[in-house]
Amino acid sequence: MNLRAVTAIIALVIALAGTVWLGRGNGDIQPAAPAPKQAETPKGRPKISPTGPYPKAVVDKPLYNFGSMAVGQSLSHNFILKNEGEVPLEVQKGETTCKCTLSEMKENMVAPGESIKIELTWTPKSPQEHFGQTATIHTNDPENQEIKLQIEGMANNLIAFTGDYEGSPHWSLPTMATTDPVSFTGKIHTKYLDEFKILGIESSKPGLTSKFKPLTAEELKEVDAKCGYSIEAIADPKQFSLGGFTERLTVKTDIPHDLAPPGTEEKHDHPEGHDHKHDHEHAEPGGPRTFVIQVSGNHTGPIRIVPTFGVQWNPQSMVLNLGEFPAKEGKTVILSMFVEGTELPLEIVDQEISPDFLEFEMKKDDKFESKTKQRYELKLAVPAEMSPVAFGRTNRAKVKLQTNHPDAKEIELRIQFISL
């Protein structure tokens, strides 16, 4: 190979190497990325500047826990919003679930280094273990265009009750087995009011009376309350029919319905143009508050009814359940009734049977031996070949007896069944 050929080959190799190097170098060169486009500000909100400098919205504690409060009461809290930026901060109120008030400011602007108060006021309408409200603030800070201010806590009933069912206004009297009155004492109290007065207590039945007195300091401490009363419910067996009962004590107080101070009514503020329909109405009741206590008991008196095998009998409600049976066969049941408190034989002075096709019979057991009791056999029958019929909780059949017993003048049996 001559010198000219060698020189040509070397030149070709150098040219190829240069081409490869230039190709790799060009591969590392990237086109300049376009500048990120500033997101468009939603209509009606503070406009964000496309270039700096910017304001900086700062709220140290955007969540406030108020602990607990009473339903119907109003509380308020001030949040502090500060502008730590270089230019004025524009502030605008957005959607809220409570009343939201901003401090007075010129043209909704907060100067650099300045701050404003944002007051939230809320009024719970019902008991909630986890109660919360939110207010949204819009700004022209690109890093905090929306600021959520929140309050949370527990909303409890203004008035609490203690008794046999803790915290529930449903009290149970002892069983009335004799002619002596029975009573139960419960408490009504609050930890949210410094004081309140009971103006009176009305009963749904003349035989149920009551009396009340303020709780002592020690009693208030036991129930963690500021003010309260003990209420004694007293029942006179002579004025109650045999069987179970539920009556009412209506407690009238001087507590107003509206506990919120004037001007703190709960409002829902929305941005302009926001179409939001409420699905509730604000009631405006008048007069002081009343509270209803359910009072239950059972008057067994000198009468005790015992079912025979297979018969469903509830002595508290005095309900006899015959169950389901074929109408063409009918059904007959036997009950035993034991009577105390009289040496005379029990007599039925009058009776009311509904429906009138029911057959009822009471017969004294002369073979039963006891110095203090008498035994009677009660026989109740639904005749065979009757049309199908149903008697349930809302339309029970009944056998109502008027007797000569001084302490059991009225005995009422309630009956339910379905004949098919």
C-alpha angles and dihedrals in degrees: 000000000000125000094257093057093049091050091051092051092050091050091050092052092049091050093050092049091051091050092052092048092050091048093054092046092053089051091063094056111096125191114252112269114242116251112264112263115242110244113249114255112242113253115274096017129108110285119243116226112241089223134030160289096090137189119244119219114206129182111176096202114019091170121065124187110202095186108223137340140170127267108258095025123111128224131181136202132188120223117197117224114192131189109223093168134099100252134041117291116228113214128196130177115238133180117335136180093204139029111298123189126185125205117256111271137164112264090339090291130138113202120227110280092016129109140201136207121242111196121202120193122188139180119193114221098195139017112280129172090205108034119173142165132191138202123192121213120195120208141173091242104117090211094049108029089149124035119190115209113193138185124192140174143111126303114205135182111275092230124043129196130208125194139106090325103048112238095357125111092227115106129184124215123214116264113279103227099150137031092267117108118253127209145189128198122209135165136242116195148145138210094198102063126060090215145348135176133229106225095188146318123238124199128213091217131041091226091059114074134165146197131194142196136181118273116252122242090258092050091049090053091051092057096035093241139139096210138008150132139232114232122199115204113203125192126195110211091206089070098046129081118232116276136039124328142180120204134169138242112198111204114204116203138176092240109125119231092231110058094168115105115243112282096023098094111142113259136182112221121195134181119265112281094020109135107210123158121199118229095203142059128228109237118213107198118182135216130032123315125268127199126204122216117196111219117196132185146151125237109202094161118170092325125088121179118199123189123225121236114304095013118122110220128165111200093191095056095025088230123152113201114201093179122206124328140156111277092220090059100042121197138254127194134184126215130185117225121195118199128198135174100055138069093202120089113262112254131191107232094181137349139199118200122185125218093028095221090073113105118219131180133174119197129179117234102227091183093062110104121205136128094217106028142055125203126217130183116225116201121191123180139181103206120238123252093035122141114265111272140166131215115183141157095303098044108025121174115238146202111202117188130192110203141185092240109118093217099035104043092150129038119179124187118193117207132197129183145139120226113196 
